[in-house]
Amino acid sequence: MTLSGKQIVVGVAGGIAAYKAVELVRELGRRGASVRVVMTQAATRFVGAVTFTGITGRPPVIDLWDPAYAGEVHVELASWAHAIVVAPATANVLARSAAGMADDALLATVLCAACPVLYAPAMFHRMWGSASTARNVTQLRADGAHFVGPVSGALANGEIGMGRLAEPSDIADALDALLAPSLDLEGRTVLVSAGPTHEDLDPVRFLGNKSSGKMGFALAERAAARGARVCLVAGPVALPTPAGVERVDVRSAREMDAALEARFDDADVLVMSAAVADYRPETTSAEKLKKAEDREALVLRLVQNPDILAALGARRGERRRPLLVGFALETQDLLANARAKLAKKRADLIVANHAMDGLGTDENVATLVSAEGEEALGRLTKRALADAILDRVVARLAQP
Ligand code: CTP
């Protein structure tokens, strides 16, 4: 049974197709999943709560204020779930969900999700085709949600159009695919650099930058989840090490260079997401630098750090491995600069982004630049961007 041991929350919204949620719950049960149901008030007008009690063995959650719940039922449900599927997802639920609302048990559970969320929309074809629904779906996708359907066919009023709920077995298949780990990087070794570097001036001062390390940590986490052996060379950041990842902490650009050099030949892929300092102080004082009353200005002399990616690109020469992915963080002429870095550093792929889009936040707006051209990805969570980058890596590794 493909969903054996999986815990699924089925969210039922108020549309005619709500009756098909009964068949979905039964199908998930047949595939071995434990299912709990959360319904909107509107859904109870289309299908009886007792029906779900009968087939899941416990009453569906409908009312956040029901005194029968000991604690916060939406938190408990969302924490229990390995996946949440909203079927049918009405136009109204998609809109409220895209806006981050939590004004009923279903929406509050979805907002609490720490697991994949799958929407199976169903509505009249003009509602599905409306600009606002399209906008909401785009937003939810960008937030990391998944969709199955709707499909085209006869709608409740007899008209034919796009808006029918996907078949319950197809929704179950989509869940299956979502929960089955895709191990497309199994057997590969992925080297990731992340975070800033700190270039010491004296024992208490350094030159640094605003990189949070979140992008590189998301890349390491997703590569490990997709089956790769991952080594994460991290500059000074206070982020937890992702599961299954070997972490090497470094401080300066030269330390990062040494750590990556030593591991480069064993890697299938190097992703340079670190914001490496281009310059370091020419000297690092062993003692704290003192303020001199008679000195108005202090002039620091900086010397260049190694360009790690360019050096490794040169070392790789005509070989095609390790695959080299670099980043270009720019404040102007984004794509021209990214293309120049692609050539200069002999990289296979450059992830280009504006400094104001991604620094320190959980999202980023990126364009992928390679010899084949440019691909704008729009605004994505760093986790989703990590997966999009790794998708391209997997495709390139498959080439001879
Ligand atoms: N990089 C590197 N070593 C450096 C500087 C950058 O390996 N000393 C890598 C970064 O990790 C990134 C890519 O090169 O993958 C581009 O970094 P970026 O700072 O945008 O480019 P620079 O080459 O430093 O150019 P500039 O700062 O002039 O834009």
Residues whose N, C-alpha, C, O or C-beta is under 5 A from the ligand:
A	BS01	CTP	M272 S273 A274 A275 V276 A277 D278 N305 P306 D307 I308 L309 A310 V325 G326 F327 A328 L329
